[in-house]
Amino acid sequence: MNKKTLVFATNNNHKLLEVRQLLPEYKIISLAEINCFDDIPETENTLQGNAILKANYITKKFGYNCFADDTGLEVAALNNEPGVYSARYAGKENNSEKNMNKLLENLTNKKDRKAQFRTVVALNLDGNQYLFEGICKGNILEKKQGESGFGYDPIFQPLGYKKSFAQMSLEEKGEISHRGKAIHKLIKFLNTNT
């Protein structure tokens, strides 16, 4: 199969790297590579809504087949917070350190540390839209562990593992992560339908 081109509607280089690793048979183009420097608003109150909003924005304005994702960390003891507000949990500046610190503070003295990462991917392909979801269950650690990854990775330990996402290689994380699972569903769909 010749390499097909898809725009990934993100400005997050960590996400871009993860997805390029998972989709080697596609040429994944970033927003910067199509000269899109717009701050695409994420104004929906669901992950699905934000993923659709971003994908539709790129397709409508630039005319590309593209996909977009939105991811949230849902913590059981906090009524599934921060959820759709994960990136802006501690303020609008999307500061991972502040977000993690706020989350750990909010979990002080809570025994239930169950959590899950959930990703929804919206794919706009040849005039049609498709949705894919991935979930990774785990627990929130008492303190940060590891230097890799991004976002909440240093405090999230997936079920069945003795280390955080931030202590895993990109390949290892990609096999089990929420985004990895959603992208694997996307890959299976693309391989079957394109």
C-alpha positions in Angstrom: 0.0 0.0 0.0 1.4 3.4 -0.9 1.7 5.8 2.0 -1.6 7.7 2.4 -1.7 11.1 4.0 -3.8 12.0 7.0 -3.7 15.1 9.1 -3.7 14.6 12.8 -5.4 17.7 14.3 -3.0 18.3 17.2 -0.3 20.7 18.2 1.0 18.3 20.8 4.3 16.9 19.6 4.2 14.0 22.2 0.9 12.8 20.8 2.2 13.2 17.2 5.2 11.1 18.0 3.1 8.4 19.7 0.7 8.2 16.7 3.4 8.2 14.0 4.9 5.2 15.9 1.5 3.4 15.8 0.7 4.3 12.1 3.9 3.8 10.2 2.1 2.9 6.9 0.5 6.4 6.8 2.1 9.8 6.4 0.8 11.6 9.5 0.9 15.4 9.0 0.7 17.8 11.9 -1.3 21.0 12.0 1.9 23.1 11.6 2.8 21.2 8.4 -0.5 22.4 6.8 0.2 25.9 8.2 -2.7 25.7 10.7 -1.7 27.7 13.7 -5.3 28.4 14.8 -6.2 27.8 18.4 -9.1 25.3 17.7 -11.5 25.8 20.6 -12.5 22.8 22.6 -15.8 24.0 23.9 -17.8 20.8 24.0 -18.5 19.2 27.4 -17.7 15.6 26.2 -14.5 14.0 24.8 -16.4 12.9 21.7 -17.8 16.4 21.1 -14.3 18.0 21.3 -12.8 15.3 18.9 -15.6 15.9 16.4 -15.2 19.7 16.7 -11.5 19.6 16.0 -11.8 17.1 13.1 -14.6 19.1 11.5 -12.7 22.4 11.8 -9.7 21.0 9.8 -11.8 19.3 7.2 -14.0 22.4 6.7 -11.2 25.0 6.6 -8.4 23.0 4.9 -10.2 20.3 3.0 -8.0 17.4 4.3 -9.0 13.9 5.5 -8.0 14.1 9.1 -8.5 12.7 12.6 -8.6 14.4 16.0 -8.7 13.0 19.5 -9.7 14.2 22.9 -8.5 12.4 26.0 -9.5 12.6 29.6 -8.4 11.1 32.9 -11.4 10.0 34.9 -10.7 9.4 38.6 -13.5 7.4 40.4 -13.1 9.1 43.8 -13.4 12.5 42.2 -16.7 11.9 40.3 -14.6 11.2 37.2 -12.8 14.5 37.3 -10.8 15.9 35.6 -12.4 14.2 32.6 -12.9 16.6 29.6 -11.0 19.3 31.6 -7.9 17.2 32.1 -5.5 19.5 30.2 -6.9 22.6 31.9 -7.5 21.1 35.4 -5.3 23.6 37.3 -5.9 26.5 34.9 -6.0 27.6 31.3 -2.3 27.3 30.7 -2.3 23.5 30.3 0.5 23.0 32.9 1.1 19.3 33.5 3.0 19.8 36.7 0.2 22.0 38.2 -2.5 19.6 36.9 -0.8 16.6 38.6 -0.2 18.4 41.8 -3.8 19.5 42.0 -5.0 15.9 41.3 -2.7 14.5 44.0 -3.8 17.1 46.4 -7.5 16.3 45.7 -6.8 12.6 46.4 -5.1 13.2 49.7 -6.5 10.7 52.3 -8.6 9.0 49.7 -8.1 5.2 49.6 -9.8 4.6 46.3 -7.3 5.6 43.6 -8.9 3.9 40.7 -8.8 5.8 37.4 -9.0 5.4 33.7 -7.7 7.3 30.7 -10.3 7.5 27.9 -9.6 8.7 24.3 -12.1 9.3 21.6 -10.9 9.7 18.0 -13.0 11.3 15.3 -11.9 10.4 11.7 -13.2 12.5 8.8 -12.5 10.4 5.6 -13.8 11.1 2.2 -16.9 12.9 3.4 -17.8 10.4 6.2 -17.1 10.5 9.9 -16.1 7.6 12.2 -15.6 7.4 15.9 -13.2 5.1 17.9 -12.7 4.9 21.6 -9.9 3.5 23.8 -9.8 3.0 27.6 -6.9 2.1 29.8 -7.8 1.4 33.5 -5.3 1.8 36.3 -4.6 3.7 39.5 -3.2 7.1 40.5 0.1 6.7 42.3 0.9 8.5 45.6 3.8 10.4 43.9 5.3 11.0 40.4 7.4 8.2 38.9 9.4 8.3 35.7 10.6 10.9 33.2 9.0 9.9 29.9 5.6 10.6 28.5 3.5 13.7 29.1 0.5 15.0 30.9 -0.5 12.7 33.8 1.8 9.8 32.8 4.1 10.1 35.9 1.2 9.4 38.3 -0.8 6.9 36.3 -0.1 3.2 36.7 -2.0 0.9 34.3 -3.6 -2.2 35.7 -1.3 -5.2 35.7 1.9 -3.1 35.7 4.3 -2.1 38.4 5.4 1.1 36.7 3.8 4.4 35.6 3.2 5.4 31.9 6.2 7.7 32.3 8.5 4.7 33.0 7.5 2.9 29.8 8.9 3.1 26.3 6.7 4.6 23.6 6.3 1.1 22.1 5.3 -0.4 25.5 2.9 2.4 26.3 1.4 2.4 22.8 0.4 -1.2 23.1 -1.7 -0.7 26.2 -2.6 3.0 26.3 -6.1 4.5 25.8 -4.8 6.4 22.7 -3.0 3.3 21.5 -6.3 1.3 21.7 -8.3 4.0 19.9 -5.6 4.3 17.2 -5.4 0.5 16.8 -9.2 0.6 16.1 -8.6 3.4 13.6 -5.7 1.4 12.0 -7.9 -1.7 11.6 -10.6 0.4 10.1 -8.2 2.1 7.7 -6.6 -1.2 6.6 -10.0 -2.7 6.0 -11.7 0.3 4.3 -9.0 2.2 2.3 
